[in-house]
């Protein structure tokens, strides 16, 4: 069951339904150019062919819903797909007849959202909640999609709060998201010492790791004190995810 909830990212389309969905292959050239201008995705797109050999059929783990994609597009955005389609494989030799199941993807909705971002640079659906944003961040790391990872990091940073900062800090370490790690530590540095040490103690069991984070938070506080400046960050910690 997917989580809903309204915020500035509005979901488009239905849930995880059986059947066939063509993923964003009808995006117009103008839409693609406009999206590329606002995204870390390189604006130059690969040349497409309408022949079956140029396409692939993807499925989420345990799902029967198909998502058709251009191999060239995904290979240009993802190191995982570039390597996969550079090697001979049964699915490749048989055109798009054999669906490729992606074991790390839990739902076809998440798969469609990931593919849609690679085509349009749009986060219109995947980050309607913290859980969905975290799921997309994990997929970006697993499938080697740096532009999607950066977008999720930025959104998570804008939604940091005292109740979720430790969870984002832990996840950002796991998925190799240094920008988000830094912003989590910076956020903690604006909290009273007793508050941030309690937050870290409640969520991080390993003492050496917790001490390392505490030292980094202290370093942020010391640099700010030496500079004598204040940040414009909202210290109340109200989350952007509603």
Buried (B, 14 or more C-beta within 10 A) or exposed (E): EBEEEEBEBEBEEEEBEEEEBEBBBEBEEEBBEEBBEEBEBEEEBBEEEEEEEBBBBBBBEEBEBBBBBBBBBBBBBBEBBBEBBEEEEEBBEEBBEBBBBBEBBBBBBBBBBBBBBBBBBBBBBBBBBBEBBBBBBBBBBBBBBBBBBBBBBBBBBEBBBBEBBBBBBBBBBEBEBEBBBBBBBBBBBBBEEEEBBBBBEEEBEEEEEBEEBBEBBBEBBEEBEEEEEEEEBEEEBEBBBE
